[in-house]
Amino acid sequence: MFTLFLIAVLIFMISMIIMILTSFLSKKTSIDREKSSPFECGFDPKTSSRIPFSLQFYLIGIIFLIFDIEIALLLPMIFSYQITNLTIWMYTSFCFLIILLLGLFHEWYQGALNWSY
């Protein structure tokens, strides 16, 4: 039991020595800390978080996520072409693409893709 405790203390001491040495020998300066801080839509994370942001950034992000998921759903359709019947595959692919295009046109007519105010 004592040897297990001694090994644990030894491992802890070695890891602490290595961490202290790397912090002293690293080339990082206080200027590099700005690069390591989080960057969220151009806001300084150390100031107030109640600053209003543009709704356009949010809408473009949501549209990007929707069409990113759409690509993830479209790619397996290419591989399913070899497995399923051609007419069923064409029907499902056509319906899927029509629904996505209708969604894109809806966003376009609602003005979500218009960047001017």
N, C-alpha and C positions, 0 to 999 in steps of 0.2 A: 504494500500500500504506500509505503514511504517512497519507494522507487518511482512509482507512478506519479506521485506528487512532485518529486524532484525533476522528472522528465517534463512535466507540464510547466514548471517554473522555468526550466532551462529553455524550452521552446518559446515561452513568453518573453524571456530576456533577449534571446537571439532576434526575435521578430521586432522588438522595440529598438534594439541597436540598429538593425537594418533600416527601419523607418526613420530614425533620427539621422543616420548617415545620408540617406537619400534626400532628406529635406535640406541638409546643409550643402550637399554637393550638387544639387539640381541647379539648372541655369534659369529657373523661373524668377521673375522679379514681380514687384507689385504692379507693374504695367500689364503683365500677362494675366492678372486676375480679372481684368475687365473682359478678356476674351473668354474666360471660363464662366462668367456670369450668364444667367439665362436671358435670352432676348425674345421678347414677345411683342410682335407687331410694332416695333419701334418705340415701345414704352420702357422707361427706366424702371426696373423692378423694385428699386429702393424708394421710390416716391409713392404717392397716393395711387391706389388701384381703382379709384372711382373716376378716372378720366374717361370721357366718352370716346368710343372708337367708331370708325366708319362701318356702317352696315354692309357696304359693298365687300369688304374683306370677308365678312362672315358668309355672305351669300356665295361668293366665288369659292370659298372653301367647301361649303356644302355641295355645290354643283360639282366640284372636283371629286369629292368623295363618292357621289352618286355615279359619275362616269368612270371612276376608278373601279368601283365594284362591278359596273357593267362590263368592263374589259375582263375582269376576273371571271365573269359568268359567260362571256362570249368565247373565250379561248377553249374551254372544254367542248364547246359545240363542234369545233373542227374535228376533234377526235371521235366524237359520237357519230359523225357522218359515216364512218366505216362500220359501225355496229348496227345502227337502226335503218329503217326503211327510208328511201330517198324522199318520198312525199311527206312523211311525218316529220322528217328532219327539216325540210324546206318550210313546212307550215309553222313549226315552232320557232325556227330562226326568223322567219318573216314577221310573225306576231311579236316576238321579242324586240326586233329592231323597230317596228312601227310604234310600239309603246314607248321606246326610248326616244324616238324622233318626235313623237307627240309631246313628251315631257320637255324636250329641248325647245320646241316651238312655243310651248306654254311659258317657259322661263323667258324666252326671247320677247314675247308679247307683253309679259308682265314688267319688263324692263330690268330684270335681274342682271342681264348681260350688258346693259348700257352703263358705261363707266362715267358718263358726264352727269352732272347734278341738275 
